Amino acid sequence: MHTVLTRGNATVAYTLSVLACLTFCCFVSTVFLDYRIQSNVKTGKILVKNVPDYGASRQKHDLGYITFDLETNLTSIFNWNVKQLFIFLTAEYKTADNVLNQVVLWDKIIRRGDNAELDFKNLNTKYYFWDDGNGLRNNPNVTLYLSWNIIPNAGLLPTIMSLNSHTFKFPSEYASALI
């Protein structure tokens, strides 16, 4: 005859095994879905200043200032295994010093049940567009990408990039004022 503790241990172990199996099945049911969608990002005002960076060395570095329009519909991404989305806008560009520069300019969290149809006009960046040198002025190939992390109930945390991007050029002259 088994004791109460032995029977309780067997019941808990079996229950946890079944829950682990169900969680894995939940993960497999959504892992192969394609979460890429179209987005429309356009720039409005584009300025570049050469200002001292007091956080590091007081040397003058380029500070970009842009406004942008963002239009996308993320409702098709949400399914029963998606708790929330962490969306972010990044700028990628190349300079003489670095082959790849990436700067996060804006982000937003969208929870399940929130409005996932985004239509922003003339939006300012949330974070500074600093360059670690003087690589923004007259840079002809700055590309904006909208990406998102999917926070699931069970499974991987993928980072997905939108199907489209937007490329723009910074002016060849420094601005005297940001606005």
Disulfide bonds with the S-S distance in Angstrom:
none
